[in-house]
Amino acid sequence: MPLSHHSDICQMIDQAWQRHKAELRHWLLSRLGNAADADDLLQDVFERAMRQGECFGDINNARAWLFRVARNALVDHLRLDRSHIALDDHIVAEEPEVDAIDTLSVCIPRVLSEMSDEDRQIITLCDLDGMTQQQFATLMNISVAAAKSRLQRARKRMRQQLECACQVRLNDAGNVCCFVPRPPLK
């Protein structure tokens, strides 16, 4: 690979890394409760990104890819040290293939636009922007329990809307296997 091309790849990885590393570290720290372990796993994620080399340029959603790698690193870490925290169901679930999720992401803006303001707000802030449920509760001046309930109900309605509007189908493991894309909003 020519030096300039290698430099471009490194710069692209570095830009994605700088954009998402604080959020990744916060996410890892919130699950581990230990800054040293979170930093170790964060370093592993960066090394895996660097090992992607030229293939990193083919990744459609660097943030989603970095979080998937971080989740996998966390699962590996916790499997080695079972005395840590119990895994949440959503952490140990198998990830759907990147292509299906990346492609499905074109349905999300349209589905979100068809949801109520309240549902759209909590899904956007908590699921897309990375706000914690605690932060959302504080922002909205509601209890954490109310925020959790609101988010779960909004996710359920969004799932139903995706299944109906985009004809999303799940495999036996609960992963997206196929769907019919809708035209984007104009």
N, C-alpha and C positions, 0 to 999 in steps of 0.2 A: 504494500500500500504506500503511495507517495506520501512524503512527509507532510505536505500541506493538507492532504486528505485526512491523515492521522490527526493533525492538529485541529481540523474542523470537527472531527468526531469527538475528540477530547473536550473541545470547547462546548459542543452540544451537550455532552454528558454533564460537564461542570455547570452549565446554565440550569439544566433540569435539577441537578443536585442542590445548587444554591437556592433555587426557588422552593424546594420541598423539604429540605433537610430539617428545618426547625419543626415543621409539622410532623414529620416522621419521628423525630426524637421525642416530641411531646406524646405522640401516640404510643411509642414503645415504653416510655417512662410511666405512662398511666397504667400500663398493663404489667410492668415489672416492679415498679416501686423502688427501683435501684438505679441510680444514675450511671454507675460504672457498667452494669450489664446492658443498659440501654445504649450507652456509647459504644460498647463492644459490638452489639448487633447492628448499630448504625454504620459502623466501619465495615461490617460484613456486607451490608446492603450496597455500600459504595463500591466495594471490591467486585461484587457481582455485576454491578452496572458497568464498571470499567472492563470486565471480562467480556461483556457483550460486544465491545468494539463496534465494528461497522453495523452489526445487527441492531444496535441501539437506535439507529436512524430509521429503522423500519417500525419502531414502536409508535402506535398512534396516540396513546395516552400515557405519557411518561409518569405522571402522578399515580395512575392506577397500577402501572407496572411496578413502580417503586414500593407502593403499599403492599402489593401482592408478594413481592420478594421479602419485605419486612415481616409480613404475616408468616410466611414460610420459615424465615429465620427464627421468629419467635416460637413457632410450633416446635421446630427442631430443638431450640434451647430448652423449652419447657419439658420436652420428652426426656432430655438428658437429666434434667433436674426436677423431678416430679414433686419435690418438697416445696416448690414455689406455689403459685396460684393455680386454681382450677381454670381450665380453658372454658371460655364461653362457647356456646354452640356455634356461633357465627365464625369463630376463629378456626375451629377444626374442620369446618365443612370444606369439601373439595371445591376448588375454584373452577368455574366454567372456562372453556377455552377462551383465550384472549380475543380471537376473531369474533366470536359470538357476542361477547360483552362490548367490545369496541364498536361493533356494528350496531348493536342494540342501543348504544348511547345516542344515536340519531333520533330515536323515538322519544327520549326522555324530555327534551324541551317542549315538544308538542303535548305530551301527556301532562306535564307540569302545568302548561298554560290552560288546560282544561279542568284543573283541580280547583278547589276552593282556595281563597287567599290564605286561610289559616293552614291548610295542608301544605300548600306550595311553600309557605314561609318556613315551616319547621323542617321540611325535607331539604329545602335549599340550604338553610343554615346548618343543620346538624349532619346531614348525609353528604351534601356536596361541598360545603365550605369548611367542614370539620369542627364546627362549634360543638362543645360538649353539651349534654343534656342539662348539666348543672348551670352552665353559662346561659343557656337558653331560658331556663327557669328564672334566673336572676334578671335577665333582660326583659322577660315578659311579666315579672312580678307574680310568678306562680310557684307552687311547690315542685320539687324535683319529681315527685311521684306523678303529679299532673303532667309535667313535661314528658315523662316516659310514656304515660298512657296516650297522650296526644300524638307522640311520634309513632308509636306502634299502630294506632288507628290510621294515621296518615299513610304509613307504609303499606298497611293492608289494602287501603283504598287505591293506592298507586299500583300495587301488584295486580289488583283486579282490573284496573284501567289498562295496564300494559297487556294483560292476558286478553282482554276484550278488544281493545283498539289495535294492538299490534300483533294479535294472535300468537302471543308468546307461549311456547310449549316447554315444559320442564321434563328432564329425563328422570329415571328412578332415584337418582341421588339428589334431585331438587335443583339441578343446574340447568341453565338455559341451553336448549339444544337447537331450537329453531324458532323463527318468527317471521312475520310479514311486515317489512318496513312500511311506514306511512310516509307520504310526502311531507317534507318539512314545511313549517309555517313560512309564509312569504311576508 
